[in-house]
Amino acid sequence: MSLFLLLLIPVVICGVTFLIFRSQITLKEFCLSEAICSVIIFSCFKLASCGAMQDTEILGGRVVQKNHGSQNCCHCILICTSCGKDCTTCHCQYLHAVDYYWSVSLSTGDDITVDSCESNKSNVPRRWTEAYVGEPAFTSRFYANYLLADPQSILRKTAQPQFLKQVPEERPGIYDLYRTRKVVSLGVKVPDSWESRLQELNADLGASKQIDVTFIFTKEKDPRFADAIETKWIYGPKNGLYIVAGVPDGKVITWTRVITISEVELLKVSLRDKLVNISLDNSAQALIIVRSIIGNYWKRTSLEKFKYLATSAEPKGGWLIAMFILALLLSIGVTAWAHKVDIFGEEALADYYSRHFKRRSL
């Protein structure tokens, strides 16, 4: 519907202008204006629609190597001198012979730069010093999430408004170069051991199993709270596995639900049943269970089965407003160009035949 309205803008503007200024805008110029506007608007609409489906998944791994060394100087001062009238030559004057860099390599295949342009070799970045080989490390990948094109065609559950308000707007992401959070606490005091053990679990299984496990703890007694997370986060990334655990008394898990786009019903049922009545102080037992069940039942479902939803994708929010402004300005601009310029050299000929016909009629 949005694309139809966007394409209607040049039809109206170019069409009305053509009818008013028949002597300055020929039929060919009108058709050319329509074609230019339609092609540009359609292309921009499709690009913006693809952007609306862009999402990120998090891949777990470990630091496998710490790198440092020297490179060509990257501190440059641009110096320009006059070489005559309307002539200037410029060159880059480097401040040092070499500069130094520090980075870490991850088992995911990524190389994370900590500092790439330091003139003093002794100024070792604190963040690079803190990193160690074997440390859990995470990186993100962009991909086309077809569910974002039309979430309502997939989400059948209705989340209650009071639950939706409690769900964070954003899913956990990457921070501090390659770190992330694997525990989301919504009013529950969760022991630190959950975070550290989940980091290790994801570092071990992230790449081999193509999975990203996150625990979400809540004090809500009603398991339907999980529906709010499923709705607001649209199941999460394609490799995501969210385990929602209800801890009303802040001590023992009384219910669990699993959120993932992957079709792994045995995994969901097993986690739901076996994590109940486990104490928050016993993270080791809980994550042994999680690791075992993932090993037995996890299989990521390809999003290709949802590719048909891409036809429903549209620019979101501000992008859609920007598209309407673009269509309006483009239509006015192209119409003004056709009015001012005799593109095909037909206006003079049309005017000649018009005057000649009038004289013969008289």
C-alpha positions as CSV (number, residue, x, y, z in Angstrom):
1,M,0.0,0.0,0.0
2,S,2.8,2.4,0.9
3,L,4.6,1.8,-2.5
4,F,1.3,2.5,-4.3
5,L,0.9,5.8,-2.5
6,L,4.5,6.7,-3.2
7,L,4.2,6.0,-6.9
8,L,0.9,7.9,-7.0
9,I,2.7,11.1,-6.1
10,P,4.6,11.6,-9.4
11,V,1.5,10.5,-11.3
12,V,-0.5,13.3,-9.8
13,I,2.2,16.0,-9.9
14,C,3.6,15.2,-13.3
15,G,0.1,14.6,-14.7
16,V,-1.4,17.9,-13.5
17,T,1.6,19.8,-14.6
18,F,1.5,18.2,-18.1
19,L,-2.2,19.2,-18.5
20,I,-1.5,22.8,-17.4
21,F,1.7,23.4,-19.4
22,R,0.9,21.4,-22.6
23,S,2.9,23.9,-24.7
24,Q,6.1,23.5,-22.6
25,I,5.8,19.8,-21.7
26,T,5.4,17.3,-24.4
27,L,3.9,13.8,-24.1
28,K,7.4,12.3,-24.4
29,E,8.7,14.5,-21.6
30,F,5.8,13.6,-19.4
31,C,6.4,9.9,-19.9
32,L,10.1,10.4,-19.3
33,S,9.4,12.2,-16.0
34,E,7.1,9.5,-14.9
35,A,9.6,6.8,-15.7
36,I,12.5,8.6,-13.9
37,C,10.4,9.2,-10.8
38,S,9.0,5.6,-10.7
39,V,12.3,3.9,-11.1
40,I,14.1,6.0,-8.5
41,I,11.2,5.7,-6.0
42,F,10.8,2.0,-6.5
43,S,14.6,1.4,-6.1
44,C,14.8,3.5,-3.0
45,F,11.7,1.8,-1.5
46,K,13.2,-1.7,-2.1
47,L,16.6,-0.7,-0.5
48,A,14.9,0.8,2.5
49,S,12.7,-2.3,2.8
50,C,15.8,-4.5,2.9
51,G,17.2,-2.2,5.6
52,A,14.1,-2.7,7.6
53,M,14.7,-6.5,7.7
54,Q,18.4,-6.1,8.8
55,D,19.1,-7.8,12.1
56,T,22.1,-9.1,14.1
57,E,23.0,-12.4,15.6
58,I,25.7,-12.9,18.2
59,L,28.3,-15.6,17.8
60,G,30.3,-17.0,20.7
61,G,33.9,-18.0,20.8
62,R,37.2,-17.3,22.5
63,V,40.2,-15.2,22.3
64,V,42.8,-17.3,20.5
65,Q,45.7,-14.8,20.1
66,K,46.8,-11.4,21.2
67,N,48.5,-9.4,18.4
68,H,50.7,-6.3,18.5
69,G,53.3,-4.8,16.2
70,S,54.4,-1.7,14.1
71,Q,53.0,-0.3,10.9
72,N,53.4,2.8,8.7
73,C,52.7,6.0,10.6
74,C,49.0,7.0,10.5
75,H,49.4,10.6,11.9
76,C,49.5,12.9,8.9
77,I,49.4,16.6,8.5
78,L,48.2,17.8,5.0
79,I,50.6,20.6,3.7
80,C,49.5,22.6,0.7
81,T,51.7,25.0,-1.3
82,S,50.9,27.3,-4.3
83,C,52.4,26.4,-7.6
84,G,51.0,29.3,-9.6
85,K,47.7,30.9,-10.5
86,D,44.8,28.6,-9.7
87,C,47.3,25.8,-8.8
88,T,47.9,24.1,-5.5
89,T,49.8,21.0,-4.6
90,C,49.4,19.1,-1.4
91,H,51.3,16.3,0.3
92,C,51.0,14.4,3.6
93,Q,53.7,14.9,6.1
94,Y,53.9,12.0,8.6
95,L,54.8,12.8,12.2
96,H,56.6,9.5,13.0
97,A,58.5,6.7,11.3
98,V,56.1,4.1,12.6
99,D,53.0,3.7,14.7
100,Y,51.9,0.7,16.8
101,Y,48.8,-1.5,16.9
102,W,47.2,-3.9,19.3
103,S,44.4,-6.4,18.5
104,V,43.0,-9.8,19.5
105,S,42.0,-12.7,17.2
106,L,38.9,-14.7,18.0
107,S,38.0,-18.3,17.3
108,T,35.0,-16.9,15.2
109,G,37.5,-15.7,12.6
110,D,37.3,-12.1,13.6
111,D,40.2,-9.8,14.4
112,I,39.2,-7.1,16.9
113,T,41.3,-3.9,16.9
114,V,42.0,-2.4,20.3
115,D,44.2,0.4,19.1
116,S,45.6,0.8,15.6
117,C,47.4,4.2,15.7
118,E,49.6,4.7,18.8
119,S,52.9,6.5,18.4
120,N,54.4,5.4,21.8
121,K,55.1,1.7,22.0
122,S,55.0,1.8,25.8
123,N,51.4,3.0,25.9
124,V,49.9,-0.5,25.9
125,P,46.1,-0.2,25.9
126,R,44.5,-1.3,29.2
127,R,41.8,-3.2,27.4
128,W,44.5,-5.2,25.5
129,T,46.3,-6.0,28.7
130,E,43.0,-7.3,30.3
131,A,42.4,-9.7,27.4
132,Y,43.7,-13.2,27.7
133,V,43.8,-16.3,25.5
134,G,40.8,-18.5,26.2
135,E,38.6,-15.6,27.3
136,P,35.0,-15.9,26.1
137,A,34.5,-13.4,23.3
138,F,31.5,-12.6,21.1
139,T,31.0,-10.9,17.8
140,S,27.9,-9.9,15.8
141,R,26.8,-10.7,12.2
142,F,24.2,-8.9,10.1
143,Y,21.6,-10.9,8.3
144,A,18.2,-10.5,6.7
145,N,15.5,-11.4,9.2
146,Y,12.4,-12.0,7.2
147,L,10.2,-12.1,10.3
148,L,10.8,-8.3,10.7
149,A,9.1,-7.8,7.3
150,D,5.7,-8.9,8.7
151,P,5.8,-10.0,12.4
152,Q,2.0,-10.3,12.7
153,S,2.0,-13.1,10.1
154,I,4.1,-15.2,12.5
155,L,3.2,-14.1,16.0
156,R,-0.1,-15.6,17.0
157,K,0.0,-15.0,20.7
158,T,-1.4,-11.9,22.4
159,A,0.9,-10.5,25.1
160,Q,-0.6,-8.7,28.0
161,P,0.2,-4.9,28.2
162,Q,1.4,-5.1,31.8
163,F,4.0,-7.7,30.8
164,L,5.1,-5.9,27.6
165,K,6.1,-2.8,29.7
166,Q,8.6,-4.9,31.7
167,V,10.5,-6.2,28.6
168,P,13.5,-4.1,27.6
169,E,13.3,-2.5,24.2
170,E,16.6,-3.9,23.1
171,R,18.0,-7.4,23.2
172,P,21.5,-7.8,24.8
173,G,24.2,-6.8,22.3
174,I,27.9,-6.4,22.0
175,Y,29.8,-3.9,24.2
176,D,33.4,-3.3,25.1
177,L,34.8,-4.7,21.8
178,Y,33.7,-8.3,22.2
179,R,31.7,-8.7,25.5
180,T,28.0,-9.3,26.0
181,R,25.5,-10.2,28.7
182,K,24.0,-13.6,28.9
183,V,21.8,-13.0,31.9
184,V,18.9,-10.5,31.9
185,S,17.5,-9.9,35.3
186,L,14.1,-8.4,35.6
187,G,13.8,-7.7,39.3
188,V,15.7,-10.8,40.4
189,K,19.0,-10.9,42.2
190,V,21.0,-13.4,40.2
191,P,24.3,-14.8,41.5
192,D,27.3,-13.9,39.3
193,S,28.0,-17.6,38.7
194,W,25.1,-17.7,36.2
195,E,26.8,-15.0,34.0
196,S,30.3,-16.6,34.1
197,R,29.0,-20.1,33.4
198,L,26.8,-19.0,30.6
199,Q,29.7,-17.1,29.0
200,E,31.7,-20.4,29.1
201,L,28.8,-22.4,27.7
202,N,28.3,-20.0,24.7
203,A,32.0,-19.9,24.1
204,D,32.1,-23.7,23.8
205,L,28.9,-24.2,21.8
206,G,28.4,-20.9,20.0
207,A,30.2,-21.7,16.8
208,S,29.9,-25.5,16.7
209,K,26.1,-25.5,17.4
210,Q,25.3,-22.1,15.9
211,I,23.5,-21.1,19.1
212,D,23.4,-18.1,21.4
213,V,21.9,-18.9,24.9
214,T,20.5,-16.2,27.2
215,F,18.7,-16.6,30.5
216,I,16.0,-14.1,31.4
217,F,14.9,-14.1,35.1
218,T,11.7,-12.6,36.3
219,K,9.6,-12.5,39.5
220,E,6.4,-12.9,37.6
221,K,4.3,-15.9,38.6
222,D,2.5,-16.2,35.3
223,P,4.3,-18.1,32.6
224,R,2.5,-16.0,30.0
225,F,5.1,-13.4,30.7
226,A,7.3,-15.2,28.2
227,D,4.7,-14.3,25.5
228,A,5.6,-10.7,26.0
229,I,9.3,-11.3,25.3
230,E,8.5,-13.5,22.3
231,T,6.3,-10.7,20.9
232,K,8.5,-7.7,21.6
233,W,11.8,-9.4,20.5
234,I,10.1,-11.3,17.7
235,Y,11.6,-14.6,18.8
236,G,15.1,-13.1,18.9
237,P,18.0,-13.7,16.3
238,K,18.0,-16.8,14.2
239,N,20.5,-18.5,16.4
240,G,19.0,-17.3,19.6
241,L,17.7,-19.5,22.5
242,Y,16.1,-17.5,25.3
243,I,15.3,-19.4,28.5
244,V,12.7,-17.4,30.5
245,A,12.7,-18.5,34.2
246,G,10.2,-17.4,36.8
247,V,11.6,-16.9,40.3
248,P,8.7,-15.4,42.3
249,D,10.4,-15.9,45.7
250,G,13.8,-14.9,44.3
251,K,15.3,-18.3,45.3
252,V,13.9,-21.2,43.3
253,I,12.8,-21.5,39.6
254,T,9.1,-22.3,39.6
255,W,8.5,-22.2,35.8
256,T,10.5,-21.9,32.6
257,R,9.6,-21.2,28.9
258,V,11.9,-21.4,25.9
259,I,11.8,-18.8,23.1
260,T,13.5,-19.5,19.8
261,I,12.5,-19.4,16.1
262,S,14.0,-22.9,15.7
263,E,11.6,-25.8,15.6
264,V,13.0,-27.9,18.5
265,E,10.0,-28.9,20.4
266,L,11.8,-31.7,22.4
267,L,14.4,-29.2,23.5
268,K,11.7,-26.8,24.7
269,V,9.8,-29.4,26.6
270,S,12.9,-30.9,28.2
271,L,14.2,-27.5,29.4
272,R,10.7,-26.6,30.6
273,D,10.5,-29.7,32.7
274,K,14.0,-30.2,34.0
275,L,14.9,-26.7,35.1
276,V,11.9,-26.4,37.5
277,N,12.6,-26.4,41.2
278,I,16.3,-25.6,40.8
279,S,17.7,-23.1,43.2
280,L,19.3,-19.9,41.9
281,D,22.3,-20.8,44.0
282,N,22.8,-24.0,41.9
283,S,23.8,-22.6,38.5
284,A,26.2,-25.4,37.9
285,Q,23.5,-28.0,38.0
286,A,21.2,-25.9,35.8
287,L,23.8,-25.3,33.1
288,I,24.9,-28.9,33.0
289,I,21.3,-29.8,32.2
290,V,21.1,-27.0,29.6
291,R,24.4,-28.1,27.9
292,S,23.2,-31.7,27.8
293,I,19.8,-30.9,26.3
294,I,21.3,-28.6,23.7
295,G,23.8,-31.3,22.7
296,N,20.9,-33.8,22.2
297,Y,18.2,-31.7,20.6
298,W,19.4,-28.4,19.3
299,K,19.1,-27.8,15.5
300,R,18.9,-24.4,14.0
301,T,16.0,-23.8,11.6
302,S,16.9,-21.9,8.4
303,L,15.1,-18.6,7.9
304,E,14.8,-19.4,4.2
305,K,11.4,-21.0,4.9
306,F,10.2,-17.5,5.9
307,K,11.6,-15.8,2.8
308,Y,8.1,-15.3,1.3
309,L,7.5,-12.6,4.0
310,A,10.1,-10.4,2.2
311,T,7.4,-9.3,-0.2
312,S,5.6,-7.6,2.7
313,A,8.6,-5.6,3.8
314,E,8.3,-1.8,3.9
315,P,10.4,1.0,5.2
316,K,9.8,1.7,8.9
317,G,9.1,4.9,10.8
318,G,11.2,7.8,9.8
319,W,12.4,6.0,6.6
320,L,8.9,5.9,5.3
321,I,8.3,9.6,6.0
322,A,11.6,10.3,4.2
323,M,10.4,8.3,1.2
324,F,7.3,10.4,0.9
325,I,9.4,13.6,1.1
326,L,11.8,12.2,-1.5
327,A,8.9,11.3,-3.9
328,L,7.4,14.8,-3.5
329,L,10.7,16.7,-4.1
330,L,11.7,14.4,-6.9
331,S,8.4,14.8,-8.7
332,I,8.6,18.6,-8.4
333,G,12.2,18.7,-9.5
334,V,11.8,16.4,-12.6
335,T,8.6,18.3,-13.6
336,A,10.4,21.6,-13.4
337,W,13.3,20.2,-15.5
338,A,10.9,19.0,-18.2
339,H,9.1,22.4,-18.1
340,K,12.3,24.4,-18.5
341,V,14.3,22.2,-20.9
342,D,13.2,21.1,-24.3
343,I,14.5,17.6,-23.8
344,F,13.6,16.1,-27.2
345,G,13.6,19.3,-29.2
346,E,9.9,19.0,-30.0
347,E,8.5,22.1,-28.3
348,A,9.5,24.5,-31.2
349,L,8.1,22.1,-33.8
350,A,4.9,21.7,-31.9
351,D,4.6,25.5,-31.6
352,Y,5.2,25.9,-35.3
353,Y,2.5,23.4,-36.3
354,S,0.1,25.0,-33.8
355,R,0.6,28.5,-35.3
356,H,0.4,27.1,-38.9
357,F,-2.8,25.3,-38.2
358,K,-4.3,28.4,-36.7
359,R,-3.4,30.5,-39.8
360,R,-4.9,28.0,-42.2
361,S,-8.1,27.9,-40.1
362,L,-8.5,31.6,-40.4
